[in-house]
Amino acid sequence: MEGTIVLKRQNTDAGEEHFVCIDLDQPGFIRENLEAVDDIHMRIGITLGIIDKVMKTRFDRELERAGLTVSQMEVLIYILKEQKKQDREITARELEQRFRVSNPTMSGILRRLEKKGFIGRMPGSQDKRNKQIRIKENIDELYQLIQSRINVEKERLFREFTREELAELARLSAKLLHNLEQDGKEE
């Protein structure tokens, strides 16, 4: 985990601004300094951001051995699952919508996956201009490695949670996402 996050905190007694640095390499330090953030909304946002950064960093290290990034792995797993579920055409447009990324971003991910030999692009059966994306080589072994790593991280992340707490966390996370989606529609 590389880096430091700098937070601005208002001292209400003296009216002075203080800055708090959170070192991502020291987990105990992170929790201790997050509690210093007075605004609960800001604390939640920062916590979610740090969780995302830490998880991506861990997965990036693991996936580096296979020559992949987290984004590439997510796309590969989605394509693999969809192909196994039903033999249907998967397009770049579908992937852009599914992962909520722009055309250039998805094109870059797919180009790198194709260059590494994981996928191939073929003309679609309905529309030759609309390329379908298929897994090119057998990635079942890679998929099993990734799944085992995900399971290890899930165990670590959720080890002291009860089923009820996990259900509540899932409900609240979905509510946050719903609120974000609603804000996007109003703009």
Backbone as numpy.savetxt, mean C-alpha at the origin, in Angstrom:
# Nx Ny Nz CAx CAy CAz Cx Cy Cz
13.90 1.29 7.93 13.05 2.45 7.93 13.94 3.67 7.93
13.86 4.40 6.89 14.76 5.53 6.76 14.01 6.82 7.00
14.67 7.75 7.65 14.12 9.08 7.69 13.58 9.53 9.02
13.20 10.77 8.99 12.67 11.46 10.15 11.48 12.27 9.71
10.48 12.34 10.55 9.32 13.19 10.29 9.38 14.33 11.28
9.19 15.56 10.79 9.21 16.73 11.65 7.78 17.23 11.80
7.36 17.39 13.05 6.00 17.85 13.34 6.06 19.20 14.03
5.14 20.10 13.69 5.05 21.39 14.37 3.99 21.26 15.45
4.29 21.70 16.63 3.36 21.62 17.75 3.24 22.99 18.40
2.04 23.43 18.67 1.81 24.73 19.29 1.82 24.58 20.81
2.60 25.39 21.48 2.60 25.41 22.93 1.55 26.45 23.34
0.43 26.01 23.87 -0.68 26.92 24.17 -0.37 27.88 25.31
0.49 27.50 26.25 0.78 28.38 27.39 1.54 29.63 26.96
2.60 29.45 26.21 3.45 30.59 25.85 3.17 31.07 24.43
2.38 30.35 23.68 2.10 30.74 22.30 3.26 30.50 21.36
4.24 29.73 21.80 5.41 29.45 20.97 5.20 28.16 20.19
5.86 28.09 19.05 5.83 26.87 18.25 7.03 26.02 18.60
6.80 24.73 18.72 7.88 23.78 18.98 7.85 22.75 17.86
9.00 22.22 17.54 9.10 21.19 16.53 9.52 19.88 17.18
8.86 18.81 16.79 9.17 17.49 17.31 9.63 16.65 16.13
10.76 15.98 16.27 11.26 15.09 15.24 10.96 13.65 15.63
10.40 12.89 14.70 10.12 11.49 14.95 11.06 10.68 14.09
11.93 9.93 14.74 12.90 9.10 14.05 12.27 7.74 13.74
12.09 7.44 12.46 11.42 6.21 12.05 12.24 4.95 12.35
13.50 5.12 12.71 14.34 3.96 13.04 14.18 3.52 14.49
13.45 4.28 15.29 13.28 3.95 16.70 11.78 3.87 17.02
11.17 2.66 16.91 9.73 2.51 17.11 9.20 3.06 18.44
9.89 2.86 19.56 9.44 3.39 20.84 9.42 4.91 20.81
10.39 5.47 20.14 10.52 6.92 20.02 9.34 7.48 19.23
8.89 6.73 18.23 7.76 7.17 17.41 6.53 7.32 18.28
6.18 6.28 19.02 4.97 6.31 19.85 5.04 7.43 20.88
6.18 7.55 21.52 6.35 8.57 22.55 6.15 9.97 21.99
6.69 10.24 20.83 6.59 11.58 20.25 5.26 11.84 19.57
4.60 10.80 19.10 3.26 11.00 18.54 2.30 11.49 19.60
2.49 11.01 20.82 1.63 11.45 21.91 1.81 12.94 22.20
2.91 13.52 21.74 3.15 14.95 21.93 2.36 15.80 20.94
1.79 15.18 19.93 1.00 15.93 18.94 -0.37 16.18 19.55
-0.71 17.44 19.74 -1.94 17.81 20.43 -3.20 17.51 19.63
-3.18 17.73 18.34 -4.37 17.56 17.50 -4.58 16.07 17.22
-5.66 15.51 17.73 -5.94 14.07 17.58 -6.08 13.68 16.12
-6.66 14.56 15.31 -6.82 14.28 13.87 -5.46 14.15 13.20
-4.58 15.08 13.56 -3.22 15.06 13.01 -2.49 13.79 13.47
-2.66 13.43 14.72 -2.00 12.24 15.26 -2.45 10.98 14.52
-3.75 10.88 14.25 -4.27 9.72 13.52 -3.69 9.69 12.11
-3.71 10.83 11.43 -3.17 10.89 10.07 -1.70 10.53 10.01
-0.93 11.06 10.96 0.50 10.76 11.00 0.72 9.28 11.29
-0.05 8.74 12.22 0.08 7.32 12.56 -0.20 6.44 11.35
-1.28 6.74 10.63 -1.61 5.96 9.43 -0.49 6.07 8.39
0.06 7.27 8.24 1.15 7.46 7.29 2.40 6.69 7.68
2.71 6.68 8.96 3.89 5.95 9.42 3.69 4.45 9.25
2.50 3.95 9.58 2.21 2.52 9.39 2.41 2.15 7.93
1.89 2.98 7.03 2.03 2.72 5.60 3.51 2.70 5.20
4.26 3.68 5.66 5.69 3.76 5.31 6.47 2.57 5.85
6.24 2.20 7.10 6.96 1.08 7.71 6.64 -0.22 6.98
5.35 -0.47 6.71 4.96 -1.71 6.03 5.55 -1.77 4.63
5.48 -0.67 3.89 6.05 -0.66 2.53 7.55 -0.89 2.56
8.23 -0.28 3.53 9.68 -0.45 3.63 10.03 -1.91 3.88
9.29 -2.56 4.79 9.55 -3.97 5.09 9.31 -4.85 3.86
8.19 -4.62 3.19 7.88 -5.42 2.01 8.86 -5.13 0.88
9.25 -3.87 0.73 10.22 -3.53 -0.32 11.52 -4.30 -0.13
11.99 -4.39 1.12 13.23 -5.14 1.40 13.08 -6.60 1.00
11.95 -7.18 1.35 11.71 -8.59 1.04 11.57 -8.81 -0.47
10.85 -7.92 -1.12 10.60 -8.07 -2.55 11.81 -7.73 -3.40
12.71 -6.96 -2.83 13.93 -6.59 -3.56 14.67 -7.83 -4.03
14.61 -8.88 -3.23 15.26 -10.15 -3.60 14.68 -10.73 -4.88
13.39 -10.49 -5.10 12.73 -10.99 -6.32 12.76 -9.95 -7.43
13.36 -8.79 -7.16 13.43 -7.74 -8.17 12.12 -7.00 -8.38
11.30 -6.93 -7.34 9.99 -6.28 -7.43 9.84 -5.17 -6.40
8.88 -4.28 -6.66 8.47 -3.28 -5.67 7.10 -3.69 -5.15
6.64 -3.03 -4.10 5.32 -3.32 -3.54 4.24 -3.11 -4.60
4.32 -2.00 -5.33 3.31 -1.71 -6.36 3.29 -2.80 -7.43
4.45 -3.22 -7.87 4.52 -4.27 -8.89 3.95 -5.57 -8.35
4.26 -5.90 -7.10 3.75 -7.12 -6.50 2.24 -7.08 -6.39
1.68 -5.95 -5.97 0.22 -5.83 -5.84 -0.46 -6.05 -7.18
0.11 -5.47 -8.23 -0.47 -5.64 -9.57 -0.36 -7.10 -10.02
0.80 -7.71 -9.80 0.98 -9.11 -10.18 0.00 -10.03 -9.45
-0.16 -9.83 -8.17 -1.07 -10.68 -7.39 -2.51 -10.50 -7.88
-2.89 -9.26 -8.17 -4.25 -9.02 -8.67 -4.47 -9.75 -10.00
-3.53 -9.61 -10.92 -3.66 -10.28 -12.22 -3.72 -11.79 -12.03
-2.82 -12.32 -11.19 -2.79 -13.77 -10.95 -4.11 -14.27 -10.38
-4.62 -13.59 -9.36 -5.88 -14.00 -8.74 -7.03 -13.94 -9.73
-7.08 -12.89 -10.53 -8.17 -12.74 -11.51 -8.07 -13.82 -12.59
-6.86 -14.13 -13.02 -6.68 -15.19 -14.03 -7.09 -16.55 -13.48
-6.77 -16.80 -12.21 -7.13 -18.09 -11.61 -8.63 -18.19 -11.36
-9.23 -17.06 -10.97 -10.66 -17.03 -10.70 -11.47 -17.35 -11.94
-11.14 -16.66 -12.98 -11.84 -16.84 -14.24 -10.91 -16.40 -15.36
-10.94 -17.11 -16.42 -10.06 -16.76 -17.54 -10.69 -15.58 -18.28
-10.29 -14.39 -17.91 -10.85 -13.21 -18.55 -9.75 -12.22 -18.87
-10.07 -11.29 -19.69 -9.09 -10.30 -20.09 -8.97 -9.20 -19.04
-7.73 -8.89 -18.71 -7.45 -7.82 -17.77 -6.70 -6.74 -18.55
-7.19 -5.52 -18.46 -6.59 -4.42 -19.22 -5.88 -3.44 -18.30
-5.04 -2.62 -18.90 -4.34 -1.59 -18.14 -5.36 -0.62 -17.53
-6.39 -0.32 -18.27 -7.45 0.60 -17.78 -8.09 0.05 -16.50
-8.39 -1.24 -16.49 -8.95 -1.88 -15.29 -7.99 -1.75 -14.12
-6.71 -1.97 -14.38 -5.70 -1.89 -13.32 -5.57 -0.45 -12.80
-5.64 0.53 -13.69 -5.58 1.94 -13.28 -6.72 2.25 -12.32
-7.92 1.79 -12.66 -9.08 2.04 -11.82 -8.99 1.27 -10.51
-8.57 0.04 -10.58 -8.49 -0.81 -9.39 -7.50 -0.26 -8.38
-6.35 0.23 -8.86 -5.31 0.71 -7.96 -5.30 2.24 -7.82
-6.26 2.90 -8.49 -6.43 4.36 -8.40 -5.14 5.10 -8.72
-4.57 4.76 -9.87 -3.37 5.44 -10.34 -3.60 5.93 -11.76
-2.76 6.84 -12.18 -2.88 7.40 -13.52 -2.39 6.42 -14.59
-2.72 6.73 -15.82 -2.27 5.90 -16.95 -0.74 5.83 -17.01
-0.03 6.97 -16.91 1.44 6.88 -16.96 2.04 6.03 -15.83
1.45 6.12 -14.64 1.96 5.33 -13.51 1.78 3.84 -13.78
0.57 3.44 -14.20 0.32 2.03 -14.46 1.14 1.56 -15.65
1.29 2.39 -16.67 2.10 2.01 -17.83 3.53 1.71 -17.42
4.07 2.53 -16.50 5.44 2.30 -16.01 5.56 0.99 -15.25
4.58 0.71 -14.39 4.59 -0.55 -13.62 4.53 -1.73 -14.59
3.61 -1.68 -15.54 3.45 -2.79 -16.49 4.68 -2.95 -17.39
5.27 -1.85 -17.80 6.47 -1.90 -18.64 7.61 -2.61 -17.91
7.79 -2.27 -16.62 8.85 -2.91 -15.83 8.56 -4.39 -15.59
7.29 -4.72 -15.33 6.93 -6.14 -15.14 7.14 -6.93 -16.42
6.84 -6.30 -17.54 7.03 -6.97 -18.84 8.52 -7.16 -19.11
9.31 -6.15 -18.82 10.77 -6.22 -19.04 11.40 -7.32 -18.18
10.85 -7.53 -16.98 11.36 -8.56 -16.08 10.82 -9.95 -16.43
9.91 -10.00 -17.40 9.40 -11.29 -17.87 8.22 -11.84 -17.09
7.62 -11.05 -16.22 6.50 -11.53 -15.43 5.18 -11.52 -16.19
5.01 -10.53 -17.07 3.74 -10.41 -17.80 3.99 -10.27 -19.29
2.92 -10.46 -20.03 2.93 -10.20 -21.46 1.68 -9.43 -21.82
1.74 -8.65 -22.87 0.57 -7.90 -23.33 0.21 -8.42 -24.72
-1.05 -8.80 -24.87 -1.54 -9.34 -26.15 -2.77 -8.56 -26.59
-3.02 -8.55 -27.89 -4.24 -7.87 -28.35 -5.48 -8.51 -27.71
-6.44 -7.68 -27.32 -7.68 -8.19 -26.75 -8.51 -8.91 -27.79
-9.32 -9.84 -27.33 -10.15 -10.60 -28.27 -11.29 -9.74 -28.83
-11.80 -8.80 -28.03 -12.89 -7.93 -28.47 -12.38 -6.73 -29.26
-11.32 -6.15 -28.77 -10.77 -4.94 -29.38 -9.25 -5.09 -29.40
-8.69 -5.22 -30.58 -7.24 -5.47 -30.73 -6.39 -4.32 -30.17
-6.97 -3.11 -30.12 -6.22 -1.96 -29.61 -6.11 -2.01 -28.08
-7.05 -2.67 -27.46 -7.10 -2.76 -26.00 -6.33 -4.01 -25.57
-5.09 -3.84 -25.16 -4.22 -4.98 -24.84 -4.66 -5.66 -23.54
-4.68 -6.98 -23.57 -4.93 -7.73 -22.34 -3.59 -8.09 -21.72
-3.58 -8.14 -20.42 -2.35 -8.41 -19.68 -2.47 -9.79 -19.06
-1.46 -10.61 -19.28 -1.46 -11.99 -18.78 -0.14 -12.27 -18.05
-0.23 -13.12 -17.06 0.98 -13.60 -16.39 1.71 -14.47 -17.41
2.99 -14.18 -17.59 3.77 -14.85 -18.63 4.44 -16.12 -18.14
4.96 -16.05 -16.94 5.67 -17.21 -16.40 4.98 -17.67 -15.13
5.31 -18.84 -14.69 4.71 -19.38 -13.49 5.27 -18.63 -12.27
4.39 -17.88 -11.61 4.85 -17.12 -10.44 4.27 -17.68 -9.15
3.81 -18.93 -9.19 3.23 -19.53 -7.98 4.22 -19.57 -6.82
5.49 -19.89 -7.10 6.50 -19.94 -6.04 6.71 -18.55 -5.44
6.78 -17.54 -6.31 6.92 -16.16 -5.85 5.70 -15.76 -5.03
4.52 -16.13 -5.51 3.28 -15.83 -4.81 3.28 -16.45 -3.41
3.72 -17.70 -3.29 3.78 -18.37 -1.99 4.75 -17.66 -1.04
5.89 -17.23 -1.58 6.87 -16.49 -0.78 6.25 -15.19 -0.27
5.58 -14.48 -1.15 4.95 -13.21 -0.78 3.87 -13.45 0.26
3.03 -14.46 0.06 1.95 -14.76 1.00 2.51 -15.11 2.37
3.59 -15.87 2.42 4.16 -16.22 3.73 4.70 -14.98 4.43
5.30 -14.08 3.65 5.83 -12.84 4.22 4.68 -11.95 4.72
3.60 -11.89 3.96 2.43 -11.12 4.38 1.88 -11.68 5.69
1.82 -13.00 5.79 1.31 -13.62 7.02 2.19 -13.29 8.23
3.50 -13.28 8.04 4.42 -12.92 9.14 4.15 -11.48 9.58
4.02 -10.58 8.61 3.78 -9.16 8.93 2.41 -8.96 9.57
1.39 -9.70 9.09 0.06 -9.58 9.71 0.11 -10.02 11.16
0.82 -11.12 11.42 0.95 -11.60 12.80 1.62 -10.54 13.68
2.67 -9.94 13.16 3.41 -8.92 13.92 2.52 -7.69 14.17
1.84 -7.23 13.14 1.05 -6.01 13.22 -0.17 -6.15 14.12
-0.83 -7.30 14.08 -2.10 -7.47 14.79 -2.01 -8.42 15.98
-0.82 -8.69 16.48 -0.63 -9.75 17.49 -1.40 -9.54 18.79
-1.66 -8.36 19.23 -2.35 -8.17 20.51 -3.79 -7.71 20.34
-4.34 -7.86 19.15 -5.71 -7.44 18.89 -6.68 -8.60 19.09
-7.83 -8.30 19.68 -8.88 -9.30 19.76 -9.67 -9.28 18.44
-10.49 -10.28 18.23 -11.34 -10.31 17.02 -12.25 -9.08 16.98
-12.76 -8.70 18.13 -13.65 -7.54 18.21 -12.91 -6.26 17.84
-11.67 -6.12 18.33 -10.88 -4.94 18.01 -10.55 -4.89 16.52
-10.23 -6.04 15.94 -9.95 -6.09 14.50 -11.19 -5.71 13.70
-12.35 -6.21 14.11 -13.59 -5.88 13.42 -13.87 -4.38 13.52
-13.63 -3.79 14.69 -13.86 -2.35 14.87 -12.85 -1.55 14.05
-11.60 -1.98 14.03 -10.58 -1.30 13.23 -10.94 -1.34 11.75
-11.40 -2.50 11.29 -11.82 -2.63 9.89 -12.98 -1.70 9.59
-13.94 -1.64 10.51 -15.11 -0.77 10.32 -14.69 0.70 10.27
-13.85 1.11 11.20 -13.41 2.51 11.26 -12.54 2.87 10.05
-11.68 1.95 9.63 -10.85 2.20 8.44 -11.72 2.38 7.21
-12.74 1.53 7.08 -13.66 1.64 5.95 -14.40 2.98 5.99
-14.72 3.43 7.19 -15.40 4.72 7.34 -14.49 5.88 6.91
-13.21 5.80 7.29 -12.24 6.82 6.85 -12.15 6.85 5.32
-12.04 5.67 4.74 -11.94 5.57 3.28 -13.20 6.11 2.63
-14.35 5.77 3.16 -15.62 6.28 2.63 -15.64 7.81 2.67
-15.20 8.39 3.78 -15.17 9.85 3.90 -14.24 10.47 2.86
-13.09 9.84 2.64 -12.17 10.34 1.62 -12.79 10.28 0.23
-13.47 9.18 -0.05 -14.13 9.03 -1.35 -15.22 10.06 -1.54
-15.96 10.38 -0.48 -17.02 11.38 -0.57 -16.45 12.75 -0.83
-15.35 13.07 -0.17 -14.70 14.36 -0.41 -14.26 14.51 -1.84
-13.77 13.43 -2.43 -13.32 13.46 -3.83 -14.46 13.74 -4.78
-15.67 13.30 -4.46 -16.83 13.50 -5.33 -17.33 14.93 -5.29
-17.09 15.62 -4.16 -17.61 16.96 -4.00 -16.74 18.01 -4.69
-15.51 17.68 -4.98 -14.57 18.67 -5.55 -14.88 19.01 -6.97
